[in-house]
Amino acid sequence: MKLEFLFVPTSDLKASLGLYRDSLGFTERWREGDTTVALGLPGTDTQLMLDAHDPAAPVAPVFVVDSLDAFHAARPETLTVVEAPAEIPGGFKAAYQDPGGATIIVMDQSADQSAGQSAGQGTP
């Protein structure tokens, strides 16, 4: 399990980019349309993912696992399912709530890995 992103919903993507990228110096890594931007956090491989799809969504860490199916089947009893595993581009994603009420997101990139293996590229 690896912490890949800190998911940060925003009601104003332009203003959020003004703060994190322009004022604090985070590096823009990628964009998805006009609503999602990932920024590199200085001194770490973890990224800040600004997202304007649902400004009321909770701020949450996003962990990447090899297999969401395996994680979900073996998940600790203390994690409550908030969003059941669902397909996303490149893999699968689910959301859970920890005992203290915080949301965590767990995802895999299994579809990307399968595509790379079938193309003869393998996975790193």
Buried (B, 14 or more C-beta within 10 A) or exposed (E): EEBBBBBBBBEEBEEBBEEBBEEEEBEBEEEEEEEBBBBBBEEEEBBBBBBBEEEEBBEBBBBBBBBBBEBBEEBEEEBEEBEEBEEBEBBBBBBBBEEEEEBBBBBBBBBEBEEBEEEEEEEE
